[in-house]
């Protein structure tokens, strides 16, 4: 009997929780607050971006790309797996 009552209370708790969550996220008040929050964040971001200083580009020709294929290597490396076991 106690187990059945306990199971019933758990089921009631789970369904009430799901109902409250769905009711909250579907409500118009939630959608309005979400939209207002997004507008406020957009305005703050725009103000922040407008106040950022523009930096002068001073790294021209300071970075040289080296992919390793520009210079041909005369080295021949021995890459035989079985040579590792020879001792």
PDB file with one MODEL, atoms N, CA, C and O in Angstrom:
MODEL        1
ATOM      1  N   UNK A   1       0.820  -1.196   0.000  1.00  0.00           N
ATOM      2  CA  UNK A   1       0.000   0.000   0.000  1.00  0.00           C
ATOM      3  C   UNK A   1       0.865   1.262   0.000  1.00  0.00           C
ATOM      4  O   UNK A   1       0.614   2.207  -0.747  1.00  0.00           O
ATOM      5  N   UNK A   2       1.886   1.251   0.854  1.00  0.00           N
ATOM      6  CA  UNK A   2       2.775   2.419   0.916  1.00  0.00           C
ATOM      7  C   UNK A   2       3.522   2.609  -0.396  1.00  0.00           C
ATOM      8  O   UNK A   2       3.750   3.735  -0.838  1.00  0.00           O
ATOM      9  N   UNK A   3       3.902   1.491  -1.013  1.00  0.00           N
ATOM     10  CA  UNK A   3       4.627   1.571  -2.277  1.00  0.00           C
ATOM     11  C   UNK A   3       3.739   2.169  -3.370  1.00  0.00           C
ATOM     12  O   UNK A   3       4.213   2.965  -4.181  1.00  0.00           O
ATOM     13  N   UNK A   4       2.476   1.802  -3.400  1.00  0.00           N
ATOM     14  CA  UNK A   4       1.551   2.331  -4.407  1.00  0.00           C
ATOM     15  C   UNK A   4       1.318   3.823  -4.204  1.00  0.00           C
ATOM     16  O   UNK A   4       1.262   4.585  -5.169  1.00  0.00           O
ATOM     17  N   UNK A   5       1.185   4.233  -2.967  1.00  0.00           N
ATOM     18  CA  UNK A   5       0.998   5.660  -2.665  1.00  0.00           C
ATOM     19  C   UNK A   5       2.250   6.445  -3.051  1.00  0.00           C
ATOM     20  O   UNK A   5       2.169   7.537  -3.614  1.00  0.00           O
ATOM     21  N   UNK A   6       3.389   5.872  -2.742  1.00  0.00           N
ATOM     22  CA  UNK A   6       4.654   6.524  -3.100  1.00  0.00           C
ATOM     23  C   UNK A   6       4.786   6.654  -4.619  1.00  0.00           C
ATOM     24  O   UNK A   6       5.171   7.711  -5.117  1.00  0.00           O
ATOM     25  N   UNK A   7       4.472   5.599  -5.348  1.00  0.00           N
ATOM     26  CA  UNK A   7       4.518   5.641  -6.815  1.00  0.00           C
ATOM     27  C   UNK A   7       3.535   6.662  -7.376  1.00  0.00           C
ATOM     28  O   UNK A   7       3.852   7.378  -8.325  1.00  0.00           O
ATOM     29  N   UNK A   8       2.357   6.727  -6.796  1.00  0.00           N
ATOM     30  CA  UNK A   8       1.359   7.697  -7.230  1.00  0.00           C
ATOM     31  C   UNK A   8       1.842   9.132  -7.001  1.00  0.00           C
ATOM     32  O   UNK A   8       1.650   9.997  -7.855  1.00  0.00           O
ATOM     33  N   UNK A   9       2.464   9.381  -5.856  1.00  0.00           N
ATOM     34  CA  UNK A   9       2.997  10.721  -5.569  1.00  0.00           C
ATOM     35  C   UNK A   9       4.121  11.089  -6.534  1.00  0.00           C
ATOM     36  O   UNK A   9       4.219  12.235  -6.972  1.00  0.00           O
ATOM     37  N   UNK A  10       4.951  10.132  -6.857  1.00  0.00           N
ATOM     38  CA  UNK A  10       6.035  10.400  -7.812  1.00  0.00           C
ATOM     39  C   UNK A  10       5.464  10.723  -9.187  1.00  0.00           C
ATOM     40  O   UNK A  10       5.926  11.656  -9.844  1.00  0.00           O
ATOM     41  N   UNK A  11       4.478   9.974  -9.625  1.00  0.00           N
ATOM     42  CA  UNK A  11       3.852  10.231 -10.928  1.00  0.00           C
ATOM     43  C   UNK A  11       3.178  11.601 -10.936  1.00  0.00           C
ATOM     44  O   UNK A  11       3.295  12.344 -11.911  1.00  0.00           O
ATOM     45  N   UNK A  12       2.481  11.934  -9.867  1.00  0.00           N
ATOM     46  CA  UNK A  12       1.843  13.253  -9.768  1.00  0.00           C
ATOM     47  C   UNK A  12       2.897  14.351  -9.799  1.00  0.00           C
ATOM     48  O   UNK A  12       2.703  15.373 -10.458  1.00  0.00           O
ATOM     49  N   UNK A  13       3.995  14.158  -9.107  1.00  0.00           N
ATOM     50  CA  UNK A  13       5.074  15.151  -9.092  1.00  0.00           C
ATOM     51  C   UNK A  13       5.674  15.329 -10.488  1.00  0.00           C
ATOM     52  O   UNK A  13       5.902  16.458 -10.924  1.00  0.00           O
ATOM     53  N   UNK A  14       5.925  14.249 -11.173  1.00  0.00           N
ATOM     54  CA  UNK A  14       6.524  14.323 -12.509  1.00  0.00           C
ATOM     55  C   UNK A  14       5.588  15.043 -13.478  1.00  0.00           C
ATOM     56  O   UNK A  14       6.023  15.935 -14.206  1.00  0.00           O
ATOM     57  N   UNK A  15       4.316  14.669 -13.493  1.00  0.00           N
ATOM     58  CA  UNK A  15       3.374  15.315 -14.406  1.00  0.00           C
ATOM     59  C   UNK A  15       3.160  16.784 -14.058  1.00  0.00           C
ATOM     60  O   UNK A  15       3.025  17.619 -14.952  1.00  0.00           O
ATOM     61  N   UNK A  16       3.129  17.101 -12.783  1.00  0.00           N
ATOM     62  CA  UNK A  16       2.969  18.514 -12.409  1.00  0.00           C
ATOM     63  C   UNK A  16       4.202  19.316 -12.817  1.00  0.00           C
ATOM     64  O   UNK A  16       4.077  20.453 -13.271  1.00  0.00           O
ATOM     65  N   UNK A  17       5.364  18.747 -12.664  1.00  0.00           N
ATOM     66  CA  UNK A  17       6.589  19.429 -13.077  1.00  0.00           C
ATOM     67  C   UNK A  17       6.575  19.685 -14.587  1.00  0.00           C
ATOM     68  O   UNK A  17       6.874  20.793 -15.034  1.00  0.00           O
ATOM     69  N   UNK A  18       6.233  18.673 -15.359  1.00  0.00           N
ATOM     70  CA  UNK A  18       6.176  18.829 -16.819  1.00  0.00           C
ATOM     71  C   UNK A  18       5.130  19.868 -17.202  1.00  0.00           C
ATOM     72  O   UNK A  18       5.373  20.687 -18.088  1.00  0.00           O
ATOM     73  N   UNK A  19       3.992  19.847 -16.560  1.00  0.00           N
ATOM     74  CA  UNK A  19       2.939  20.814 -16.857  1.00  0.00           C
ATOM     75  C   UNK A  19       3.394  22.240 -16.555  1.00  0.00           C
ATOM     76  O   UNK A  19       3.162  23.147 -17.355  1.00  0.00           O
ATOM     77  N   UNK A  20       4.032  22.441 -15.420  1.00  0.00           N
ATOM     78  CA  UNK A  20       4.487  23.783 -15.040  1.00  0.00           C
ATOM     79  C   UNK A  20       5.557  24.285 -16.003  1.00  0.00           C
ATOM     80  O   UNK A  20       5.546  25.454 -16.387  1.00  0.00           O
ATOM     81  N   UNK A  21       6.469  23.417 -16.389  1.00  0.00           N
ATOM     82  CA  UNK A  21       7.522  23.822 -17.329  1.00  0.00           C
ATOM     83  C   UNK A  21       6.929  24.202 -18.673  1.00  0.00           C
ATOM     84  O   UNK A  21       7.286  25.237 -19.237  1.00  0.00           O
ATOM     85  N   UNK A  22       6.035  23.385 -19.188  1.00  0.00           N
ATOM     86  CA  UNK A  22       5.411  23.682 -20.489  1.00  0.00           C
ATOM     87  C   UNK A  22       4.584  24.963 -20.404  1.00  0.00           C
ATOM     88  O   UNK A  22       4.637  25.798 -21.307  1.00  0.00           O
ATOM     89  N   UNK A  23       3.834  25.118 -19.344  1.00  0.00           N
ATOM     90  CA  UNK A  23       3.013  26.317 -19.176  1.00  0.00           C
ATOM     91  C   UNK A  23       3.880  27.570 -19.117  1.00  0.00           C
ATOM     92  O   UNK A  23       3.513  28.605 -19.672  1.00  0.00           O
ATOM     93  N   UNK A  24       5.024  27.481 -18.448  1.00  0.00           N
ATOM     94  CA  UNK A  24       5.924  28.632 -18.331  1.00  0.00           C
ATOM     95  C   UNK A  24       6.516  29.007 -19.681  1.00  0.00           C
ATOM     96  O   UNK A  24       6.534  30.184 -20.040  1.00  0.00           O
ATOM     97  N   UNK A  25       7.001  28.022 -20.436  1.00  0.00           N
ATOM     98  CA  UNK A  25       7.668  28.317 -21.694  1.00  0.00           C
ATOM     99  C   UNK A  25       6.715  28.682 -22.818  1.00  0.00           C
ATOM    100  O   UNK A  25       7.139  29.274 -23.810  1.00  0.00           O
ATOM    101  N   UNK A  26       5.464  28.352 -22.689  1.00  0.00           N
ATOM    102  CA  UNK A  26       4.482  28.709 -23.716  1.00  0.00           C
ATOM    103  C   UNK A  26       3.847  30.069 -23.430  1.00  0.00           C
ATOM    104  O   UNK A  26       3.248  30.667 -24.324  1.00  0.00           O
ATOM    105  N   UNK A  27       3.966  30.548 -22.236  1.00  0.00           N
ATOM    106  CA  UNK A  27       3.271  31.772 -21.837  1.00  0.00           C
ATOM    107  C   UNK A  27       3.756  32.990 -22.627  1.00  0.00           C
ATOM    108  O   UNK A  27       4.907  33.043 -23.061  1.00  0.00           O
ATOM    109  N   UNK A  28       2.878  33.950 -22.804  1.00  0.00           N
ATOM    110  CA  UNK A  28       3.201  35.192 -23.507  1.00  0.00           C
ATOM    111  C   UNK A  28       4.182  36.035 -22.712  1.00  0.00           C
ATOM    112  O   UNK A  28       5.020  36.730 -23.287  1.00  0.00           O
ATOM    113  N   UNK A  29       4.084  35.976 -21.416  1.00  0.00           N
ATOM    114  CA  UNK A  29       4.991  36.751 -20.574  1.00  0.00           C
ATOM    115  C   UNK A  29       6.442  36.308 -20.790  1.00  0.00           C
ATOM    116  O   UNK A  29       7.348  37.141 -20.829  1.00  0.00           O
ATOM    117  N   UNK A  30       6.655  35.020 -20.928  1.00  0.00           N
ATOM    118  CA  UNK A  30       8.000  34.504 -21.164  1.00  0.00           C
ATOM    119  C   UNK A  30       8.524  34.981 -22.515  1.00  0.00           C
ATOM    120  O   UNK A  30       9.679  35.394 -22.623  1.00  0.00           O
ATOM    121  N   UNK A  31       7.685  34.927 -23.538  1.00  0.00           N
ATOM    122  CA  UNK A  31       8.098  35.367 -24.867  1.00  0.00           C
ATOM    123  C   UNK A  31       8.407  36.865 -24.886  1.00  0.00           C
ATOM    124  O   UNK A  31       9.374  37.290 -25.518  1.00  0.00           O
ATOM    125  N   UNK A  32       7.599  37.656 -24.202  1.00  0.00           N
ATOM    126  CA  UNK A  32       7.860  39.096 -24.141  1.00  0.00           C
ATOM    127  C   UNK A  32       9.172  39.383 -23.425  1.00  0.00           C
ATOM    128  O   UNK A  32       9.956  40.220 -23.871  1.00  0.00           O
ATOM    129  N   UNK A  33       9.407  38.697 -22.329  1.00  0.00           N
ATOM    130  CA  UNK A  33      10.657  38.933 -21.589  1.00  0.00           C
ATOM    131  C   UNK A  33      11.859  38.492 -22.409  1.00  0.00           C
ATOM    132  O   UNK A  33      12.916  39.122 -22.356  1.00  0.00           O
ATOM    133  N   UNK A  34      11.701  37.409 -23.168  1.00  0.00           N
ATOM    134  CA  UNK A  34      12.793  36.929 -24.016  1.00  0.00           C
ATOM    135  C   UNK A  34      13.111  37.940 -25.113  1.00  0.00           C
ATOM    136  O   UNK A  34      14.280  38.212 -25.390  1.00  0.00           O
ATOM    137  N   UNK A  35      12.084  38.492 -25.731  1.00  0.00           N
ATOM    138  CA  UNK A  35      12.272  39.482 -26.793  1.00  0.00           C
ATOM    139  C   UNK A  35      12.902  40.758 -26.224  1.00  0.00           C
ATOM    140  O   UNK A  35      13.816  41.321 -26.827  1.00  0.00           O
ATOM    141  N   UNK A  36      12.416  41.211 -25.068  1.00  0.00           N
ATOM    142  CA  UNK A  36      12.989  42.408 -24.435  1.00  0.00           C
ATOM    143  C   UNK A  36      14.455  42.188 -24.075  1.00  0.00           C
ATOM    144  O   UNK A  36      15.280  43.085 -24.252  1.00  0.00           O
ATOM    145  N   UNK A  37      14.774  41.018 -23.579  1.00  0.00           N
ATOM    146  CA  UNK A  37      16.148  40.714 -23.217  1.00  0.00           C
ATOM    147  C   UNK A  37      17.052  40.725 -24.450  1.00  0.00           C
ATOM    148  O   UNK A  37      18.172  41.231 -24.391  1.00  0.00           O
ATOM    149  N   UNK A  38      16.577  40.176 -25.552  1.00  0.00           N
ATOM    150  CA  UNK A  38      17.365  40.184 -26.782  1.00  0.00           C
ATOM    151  C   UNK A  38      17.574  41.596 -27.304  1.00  0.00           C
ATOM    152  O   UNK A  38      18.667  41.928 -27.761  1.00  0.00           O
ATOM    153  N   UNK A  39      16.538  42.438 -27.243  1.00  0.00           N
ATOM    154  CA  UNK A  39      16.672  43.828 -27.684  1.00  0.00           C
ATOM    155  C   UNK A  39      17.688  44.571 -26.828  1.00  0.00           C
ATOM    156  O   UNK A  39      18.502  45.340 -27.339  1.00  0.00           O
ATOM    157  N   UNK A  40      17.632  44.335 -25.524  1.00  0.00           N
ATOM    158  CA  UNK A  40      18.564  45.002 -24.624  1.00  0.00           C
ATOM    159  C   UNK A  40      19.998  44.552 -24.909  1.00  0.00           C
ATOM    160  O   UNK A  40      20.914  45.373 -24.925  1.00  0.00           O
ATOM    161  N   UNK A  41      20.191  43.265 -25.130  1.00  0.00           N
ATOM    162  CA  UNK A  41      21.531  42.761 -25.431  1.00  0.00           C
ATOM    163  C   UNK A  41      22.046  43.311 -26.750  1.00  0.00           C
ATOM    164  O   UNK A  41      23.225  43.645 -26.866  1.00  0.00           O
ATOM    165  N   UNK A  42      21.175  43.407 -27.746  1.00  0.00           N
ATOM    166  CA  UNK A  42      21.592  43.962 -29.030  1.00  0.00           C
ATOM    167  C   UNK A  42      22.000  45.425 -28.901  1.00  0.00           C
ATOM    168  O   UNK A  42      22.985  45.850 -29.505  1.00  0.00           O
ATOM    169  N   UNK A  43      21.258  46.187 -28.129  1.00  0.00           N
ATOM    170  CA  UNK A  43      21.608  47.600 -27.968  1.00  0.00           C
ATOM    171  C   UNK A  43      22.922  47.745 -27.197  1.00  0.00           C
ATOM    172  O   UNK A  43      23.738  48.605 -27.526  1.00  0.00           O
ATOM    173  N   UNK A  44      23.133  46.912 -26.177  1.00  0.00           N
ATOM    174  CA  UNK A  44      24.394  46.969 -25.440  1.00  0.00           C
ATOM    175  C   UNK A  44      25.565  46.567 -26.325  1.00  0.00           C
ATOM    176  O   UNK A  44      26.636  47.171 -26.255  1.00  0.00           O
ATOM    177  N   UNK A  45      25.369  45.558 -27.148  1.00  0.00           N
ATOM    178  CA  UNK A  45      26.440  45.127 -28.047  1.00  0.00           C
ATOM    179  C   UNK A  45      26.759  46.206 -29.067  1.00  0.00           C
ATOM    180  O   UNK A  45      27.924  46.434 -29.390  1.00  0.00           O
ATOM    181  N   UNK A  46      25.735  46.865 -29.572  1.00  0.00           N
ATOM    182  CA  UNK A  46      25.967  47.915 -30.562  1.00  0.00           C
ATOM    183  C   UNK A  46      26.736  49.081 -29.938  1.00  0.00           C
ATOM    184  O   UNK A  46      27.651  49.623 -30.559  1.00  0.00           O
ATOM    185  N   UNK A  47      26.373  49.463 -28.729  1.00  0.00           N
ATOM    186  CA  UNK A  47      27.096  50.532 -28.034  1.00  0.00           C
ATOM    187  C   UNK A  47      28.545  50.137 -27.798  1.00  0.00           C
ATOM    188  O   UNK A  47      29.449  50.957 -27.955  1.00  0.00           O
ATOM    189  N   UNK A  48      28.767  48.894 -27.425  1.00  0.00           N
ATOM    190  CA  UNK A  48      30.121  48.426 -27.162  1.00  0.00           C
ATOM    191  C   UNK A  48      30.956  48.412 -28.438  1.00  0.00           C
ATOM    192  O   UNK A  48      32.117  48.821 -28.422  1.00  0.00           O
ATOM    193  N   UNK A  49      30.381  47.947 -29.533  1.00  0.00           N
ATOM    194  CA  UNK A  49      31.109  47.882 -30.798  1.00  0.00           C
ATOM    195  C   UNK A  49      31.418  49.281 -31.313  1.00  0.00           C
ATOM    196  O   UNK A  49      32.479  49.508 -31.895  1.00  0.00           O
ATOM    197  N   UNK A  50      30.507  50.214 -31.105  1.00  0.00           N
ATOM    198  CA  UNK A  50      30.733  51.582 -31.574  1.00  0.00           C
ATOM    199  C   UNK A  50      31.876  52.264 -30.827  1.00  0.00           C
ATOM    200  O   UNK A  50      32.514  53.165 -31.372  1.00  0.00           O
ATOM    201  N   UNK A  51      32.143  51.854 -29.601  1.00  0.00           N
ATOM    202  CA  UNK A  51      33.198  52.496 -28.822  1.00  0.00           C
ATOM    203  C   UNK A  51      34.548  51.800 -28.957  1.00  0.00           C
ATOM    204  O   UNK A  51      35.525  52.268 -28.372  1.00  0.00           O
ATOM    205  N   UNK A  52      34.639  50.711 -29.698  1.00  0.00           N
ATOM    206  CA  UNK A  52      35.918  50.019 -29.859  1.00  0.00           C
ATOM    207  C   UNK A  52      36.863  50.840 -30.725  1.00  0.00           C
ATOM    208  O   UNK A  52      36.450  51.379 -31.751  1.00  0.00           O
ATOM    209  N   UNK A  53      38.113  50.941 -30.327  1.00  0.00           N
ATOM    210  CA  UNK A  53      39.067  51.676 -31.155  1.00  0.00           C
ATOM    211  C   UNK A  53      39.500  50.831 -32.352  1.00  0.00           C
ATOM    212  O   UNK A  53      39.546  49.604 -32.271  1.00  0.00           O
ATOM    213  N   UNK A  54      39.813  51.491 -33.452  1.00  0.00           N
ATOM    214  CA  UNK A  54      40.297  50.807 -34.641  1.00  0.00           C
ATOM    215  C   UNK A  54      41.814  50.864 -34.606  1.00  0.00           C
ATOM    216  O   UNK A  54      42.403  51.945 -34.576  1.00  0.00           O
ATOM    217  N   UNK A  55      42.440  49.700 -34.610  1.00  0.00           N
ATOM    218  CA  UNK A  55      43.886  49.617 -34.491  1.00  0.00           C
ATOM    219  C   UNK A  55      44.544  49.653 -35.862  1.00  0.00           C
ATOM    220  O   UNK A  55      43.993  49.159 -36.846  1.00  0.00           O
ATOM    221  N   UNK A  56      45.724  50.242 -35.909  1.00  0.00           N
ATOM    222  CA  UNK A  56      46.499  50.335 -37.133  1.00  0.00           C
ATOM    223  C   UNK A  56      47.151  48.988 -37.416  1.00  0.00           C
ATOM    224  O   UNK A  56      47.626  48.321 -36.496  1.00  0.00           O
ATOM    225  N   UNK A  57      47.175  48.591 -38.665  1.00  0.00           N
ATOM    226  CA  UNK A  57      47.782  47.329 -39.059  1.00  0.00           C
ATOM    227  C   UNK A  57      49.291  47.517 -39.125  1.00  0.00           C
ATOM    228  O   UNK A  57      49.796  48.209 -40.009  1.00  0.00           O
ATOM    229  N   UNK A  58      50.010  46.903 -38.190  1.00  0.00           N
ATOM    230  CA  UNK A  58      51.462  47.056 -38.179  1.00  0.00           C
ATOM    231  C   UNK A  58      52.175  45.714 -38.308  1.00  0.00           C
ATOM    232  O   UNK A  58      53.322  45.587 -37.879  1.00  0.00           O
ATOM    233  N   UNK A  59      51.525  44.720 -38.885  1.00  0.00           N
ATOM    234  CA  UNK A  59      52.159  43.421 -39.025  1.00  0.00           C
ATOM    235  C   UNK A  59      52.379  43.044 -40.488  1.00  0.00           C
ATOM    236  O   UNK A  59      52.530  41.865 -40.808  1.00  0.00           O
ATOM    237  N   UNK A  60      52.397  44.033 -41.371  1.00  0.00           N
ATOM    238  CA  UNK A  60      52.646  43.739 -42.779  1.00  0.00           C
ATOM    239  C   UNK A  60      54.020  43.114 -42.943  1.00  0.00           C
ATOM    240  O   UNK A  60      55.010  43.614 -42.409  1.00  0.00           O
ATOM    241  N   UNK A  61      54.071  42.046 -43.665  1.00  0.00           N
ATOM    242  CA  UNK A  61      55.311  41.314 -43.976  1.00  0.00           C
ATOM    243  C   UNK A  61      56.066  40.834 -42.741  1.00  0.00           C
ATOM    244  O   UNK A  61      57.273  40.606 -42.821  1.00  0.00           O
ATOM    245  N   UNK A  62      55.416  40.678 -41.639  1.00  0.00           N
ATOM    246  CA  UNK A  62      56.115  40.169 -40.460  1.00  0.00           C
ATOM    247  C   UNK A  62      55.885  38.683 -40.259  1.00  0.00           C
ATOM    248  O   UNK A  62      56.595  38.045 -39.482  1.00  0.00           O
ATOM    249  N   UNK A  63      54.921  38.138 -40.936  1.00  0.00           N
ATOM    250  CA  UNK A  63      54.639  36.716 -40.823  1.00  0.00           C
ATOM    251  C   UNK A  63      54.945  36.068 -42.161  1.00  0.00           C
ATOM    252  O   UNK A  63      54.386  36.449 -43.189  1.00  0.00           O
ATOM    253  N   UNK A  64      55.843  35.080 -42.140  1.00  0.00           N
ATOM    254  CA  UNK A  64      56.218  34.381 -43.351  1.00  0.00           C
ATOM    255  C   UNK A  64      55.714  32.952 -43.242  1.00  0.00           C
ATOM    256  O   UNK A  64      56.014  32.253 -42.275  1.00  0.00           O
ATOM    257  N   UNK A  65      54.956  32.527 -44.223  1.00  0.00           N
ATOM    258  CA  UNK A  65      54.406  31.185 -44.210  1.00  0.00           C
ATOM    259  C   UNK A  65      55.456  30.204 -44.684  1.00  0.00           C
ATOM    260  O   UNK A  65      56.068  30.402 -45.734  1.00  0.00           O
ATOM    261  N   UNK A  66      55.666  29.159 -43.926  1.00  0.00           N
ATOM    262  CA  UNK A  66      56.625  28.127 -44.287  1.00  0.00           C
ATOM    263  C   UNK A  66      55.909  26.789 -44.223  1.00  0.00           C
ATOM    264  O   UNK A  66      55.580  26.303 -43.141  1.00  0.00           O
ATOM    265  N   UNK A  67      55.672  26.201 -45.379  1.00  0.00           N
ATOM    266  CA  UNK A  67      54.969  24.928 -45.377  1.00  0.00           C
ATOM    267  C   UNK A  67      55.919  23.744 -45.476  1.00  0.00           C
ATOM    268  O   UNK A  67      55.457  22.604 -45.440  1.00  0.00           O
ATOM    269  N   UNK A  68      57.221  23.961 -45.600  1.00  0.00           N
ATOM    270  CA  UNK A  68      58.180  22.872 -45.641  1.00  0.00           C
ATOM    271  C   UNK A  68      58.417  22.316 -47.020  1.00  0.00           C
ATOM    272  O   UNK A  68      59.346  21.529 -47.197  1.00  0.00           O
ATOM    273  N   UNK A  69      57.631  22.681 -47.998  1.00  0.00           N
ATOM    274  CA  UNK A  69      57.799  22.182 -49.354  1.00  0.00           C
ATOM    275  C   UNK A  69      58.546  23.173 -50.245  1.00  0.00           C
ATOM    276  O   UNK A  69      58.849  22.862 -51.397  1.00  0.00           O
ATOM    277  N   UNK A  70      58.838  24.345 -49.731  1.00  0.00           N
ATOM    278  CA  UNK A  70      59.542  25.328 -50.544  1.00  0.00           C
ATOM    279  C   UNK A  70      60.991  24.901 -50.782  1.00  0.00           C
ATOM    280  O   UNK A  70      61.528  25.112 -51.869  1.00  0.00           O
ATOM    281  N   UNK A  71      61.609  24.318 -49.795  1.00  0.00           N
ATOM    282  CA  UNK A  71      62.971  23.831 -49.934  1.00  0.00           C
ATOM    283  C   UNK A  71      62.926  22.323 -50.041  1.00  0.00           C
ATOM    284  O   UNK A  71      62.368  21.639 -49.183  1.00  0.00           O
ATOM    285  N   UNK A  72      63.517  21.818 -51.102  1.00  0.00           N
ATOM    286  CA  UNK A  72      63.520  20.378 -51.268  1.00  0.00           C
ATOM    287  C   UNK A  72      64.598  19.794 -50.378  1.00  0.00           C
ATOM    288  O   UNK A  72      65.726  20.285 -50.347  1.00  0.00           O
ATOM    289  N   UNK A  73      64.257  18.778 -49.680  1.00  0.00           N
ATOM    290  CA  UNK A  73      65.178  18.149 -48.749  1.00  0.00           C
ATOM    291  C   UNK A  73      65.961  17.057 -49.469  1.00  0.00           C
ATOM    292  O   UNK A  73      65.389  16.251 -50.202  1.00  0.00           O
ATOM    293  N   UNK A  74      67.279  17.041 -49.253  1.00  0.00           N
ATOM    294  CA  UNK A  74      68.129  16.015 -49.833  1.00  0.00           C
ATOM    295  C   UNK A  74      68.293  14.837 -48.884  1.00  0.00           C
ATOM    296  O   UNK A  74      68.908  13.830 -49.235  1.00  0.00           O
ATOM    297  N   UNK A  75      67.751  14.964 -47.699  1.00  0.00           N
ATOM    298  CA  UNK A  75      67.858  13.890 -46.721  1.00  0.00           C
ATOM    299  C   UNK A  75      66.940  12.749 -47.105  1.00  0.00           C
ATOM    300  O   UNK A  75      65.808  12.953 -47.543  1.00  0.00           O
ATOM    301  N   UNK A  76      67.454  11.546 -46.930  1.00  0.00           N
ATOM    302  CA  UNK A  76      66.619  10.379 -47.109  1.00  0.00           C
ATOM    303  C   UNK A  76      66.539   9.707 -45.754  1.00  0.00           C
ATOM    304  O   UNK A  76      67.554   9.274 -45.207  1.00  0.00           O
ATOM    305  N   UNK A  77      65.364   9.621 -45.223  1.00  0.00           N
ATOM    306  CA  UNK A  77      65.220   9.020 -43.910  1.00  0.00           C
ATOM    307  C   UNK A  77      64.778   7.580 -44.060  1.00  0.00           C
ATOM    308  O   UNK A  77      63.967   7.241 -44.922  1.00  0.00           O
ATOM    309  N   UNK A  78      65.329   6.748 -43.203  1.00  0.00           N
ATOM    310  CA  UNK A  78      64.985   5.341 -43.217  1.00  0.00           C
ATOM    311  C   UNK A  78      63.756   5.154 -42.338  1.00  0.00           C
ATOM    312  O   UNK A  78      63.808   5.365 -41.127  1.00  0.00           O
ATOM    313  N   UNK A  79      62.685   4.766 -42.944  1.00  0.00           N
ATOM    314  CA  UNK A  79      61.430   4.633 -42.210  1.00  0.00           C
ATOM    315  C   UNK A  79      60.917   3.205 -42.265  1.00  0.00           C
ATOM    316  O   UNK A  79      59.744   2.971 -42.555  1.00  0.00           O
ATOM    317  N   UNK A  80      61.757   2.292 -41.997  1.00  0.00           N
ATOM    318  CA  UNK A  80      61.366   0.901 -42.027  1.00  0.00           C
ATOM    319  C   UNK A  80      60.973   0.466 -40.616  1.00  0.00           C
ATOM    320  O   UNK A  80      61.760   0.608 -39.680  1.00  0.00           O
ATOM    321  N   UNK A  81      59.796  -0.047 -40.468  1.00  0.00           N
ATOM    322  CA  UNK A  81      59.280  -0.444 -39.167  1.00  0.00           C
ATOM    323  C   UNK A  81      60.072  -1.596 -38.574  1.00  0.00           C
ATOM    324  O   UNK A  81      60.296  -1.637 -37.364  1.00  0.00           O
ATOM    325  N   UNK A  82      60.495  -2.527 -39.406  1.00  0.00           N
ATOM    326  CA  UNK A  82      61.168  -3.728 -38.893  1.00  0.00           C
ATOM    327  C   UNK A  82      62.574  -3.423 -38.416  1.00  0.00           C
ATOM    328  O   UNK A  82      63.142  -4.213 -37.662  1.00  0.00           O
ATOM    329  N   UNK A  83      63.148  -2.319 -38.824  1.00  0.00           N
ATOM    330  CA  UNK A  83      64.496  -1.957 -38.333  1.00  0.00           C
ATOM    331  C   UNK A  83      64.459  -1.596 -36.857  1.00  0.00           C
ATOM    332  O   UNK A  83      65.501  -1.608 -36.202  1.00  0.00           O
ATOM    333  N   UNK A  84      63.311  -1.281 -36.324  1.00  0.00           N
ATOM    334  CA  UNK A  84      63.202  -0.981 -34.897  1.00  0.00           C
ATOM    335  C   UNK A  84      63.442  -2.213 -34.038  1.00  0.00           C
ATOM    336  O   UNK A  84      63.843  -2.084 -32.882  1.00  0.00           O
ATOM    337  N   UNK A  85      63.203  -3.412 -34.582  1.00  0.00           N
ATOM    338  CA  UNK A  85      63.358  -4.643 -33.808  1.00  0.00           C
ATOM    339  C   UNK A  85      64.738  -5.258 -33.945  1.00  0.00           C
ATOM    340  O   UNK A  85      65.043  -6.219 -33.238  1.00  0.00           O
ATOM    341  N   UNK A  86      65.576  -4.749 -34.815  1.00  0.00           N
ATOM    342  CA  UNK A  86      66.914  -5.305 -35.007  1.00  0.00           C
ATOM    343  C   UNK A  86      67.832  -4.788 -33.923  1.00  0.00           C
ATOM    344  O   UNK A  86      68.085  -3.587 -33.838  1.00  0.00           O
ATOM    345  N   UNK A  87      68.324  -5.672 -33.109  1.00  0.00           N
ATOM    346  CA  UNK A  87      69.300  -5.346 -32.065  1.00  0.00           C
ATOM    347  C   UNK A  87      70.120  -6.559 -31.761  1.00  0.00           C
ATOM    348  O   UNK A  87      71.006  -6.508 -30.908  1.00  0.00           O
TER     349      UNK A  87
ENDMDL
END
